[in-house]
């Protein structure tokens, strides 16, 4: 089930964009082109691979209230005109020939932070409903493992997101 819509401050958005750019700049250029189920650019940021990714991870931990150990995946997705993400669930995957594969676990949460909104199109749809994620700095989370989601075709402009997968929070109770 989709969460309500949340929004970071302008300062947090500016810092998130700066940290994402630093992670992109620190990335091995050979990893920038990957076959994926996205008709867009989908780049994984291994959490502890370099200082830029560590700094971005720590920023996101402070923002979301999760821990570094809770993060199962952190990636940047950008869409140009004509690009989209077909309907899917974040069950994890491995394909021969891929440099990086991702795995997700049941009940994990998918958090999507909108860094740049498309002028037209590029809508996040979760369980056949528009998420209403429209303005940079807005974000939502949902169970990406069970909730089907997609991004409609970007008709004008471009769309950028930071996507995080977090392990489920386990509540401890006495029996």
Secondary structure, 3 states (H helix, E strand, C coil): CCCCCEECCHHHHHHHHHHHHHHHHHCCHHHCCCCCCEECEEEECCCCCCHHHHHHHHHHHHHHCCCHHHEEEEEEEEECCCCEEEEECCCEECCCCCCCCEECCCCCEEEEEEEECCCEECCEEECCEECCCCCCCEEEEECCCCCCEEECCEEECCEEEEEEEECCCCCCCCC
